[in-house]
């Protein structure tokens, strides 16, 4: 195996019933919450459930969201708890974790119980058509506009470092973050491997040649030095249509598994890694109204895309042996990495 990871938990029906029973007992004992129904939510990387019940001897109906972590360290429970504390203290009152457990006492990798955030999805990920949006660039993309407005408030929450929110992996400034992008990647998968995902292992196992890896890391560092000092802020990190819901006309952002400490460009960079569109990027910039130059924004997006390409490369190497099919895919990914390092994203190469 190139990277041998820890197993995702996949409980049997009886094992899951026992986990649910123990969580229900805990909620009743510690919070006077009696759960009457549990329904699976078939979405996301973890085991997610909607719980119905009552609190304080049936005085109040309650809906809870249960997330049972299926991958060691992702999402990081303490990071989520810290993010919710920051959000609540800055006026976002609907984020409320009832109980979080980082031990393996009930579930192997822990679990989180939080109040259900009420609202409805107006545009699902599957319904959004990027080509239609690009052809109507003069019209509003409402979900993107609303993200920009909500994130402006979220981004008023300042942090003291770049990296993860709780500070286990932290960098003093944005340039330090870019200079150590291999360390950022190393710890970006949680604890799927003890000691993290080390890029140099790909050289040792002849997946990447050392010259290419050094070129990538040095180029990232060189590009990063063209970016001036930036404030570290609370980043949401998962800006897609299905993750913004509406209670009446109030937009609310859900699913904070990707939250971190970075500068605002991370938001649109991660979105456009999966929905590649210069037009979508420029529309978000129009809504967000940043003070940064387009040149710096372009560099920030490109570096984050390179980081995501490297992460994808690591994922491709998890729990498999080296073979020609893998190497062919990696060669194509290397071409994409070089393109992002050498060419601008926000402009066509001819501009």
Buried (B, 14 or more C-beta within 10 A) or exposed (E): EBBEBBEBBEBEEEEBEEBBEBBBEBBBEEBEBBBEEBEEEEEEEBBBBBBBBBBEEEEEEBEBBBBBBBBBBBBBBBBBBBBBEBBBEEEBEBBBBBBBBBEEEBBBBBBBBBBBBEBEBBBEEEEBEBEEBBEEEEEEBBBBBBBBEBBBEBBEBEBEBBBBBBEEBBBEBBBBBBBBBBBBBBBBBBBBBEEBBBBEBBBEBEBBEEEBBEBBBEBBBEBBEEBEEBEBBBBBBBBBBBBBBBEEEEBBBBBBBBBBBBBBBBBBBBBBBEBEBBBBBBBBBBBBEBEBEBEBBBBBBBBBBBBBBBBBBBBBBBEEEBEEEBEEEBEEBBEBBBBBBEEBBBEEEEE
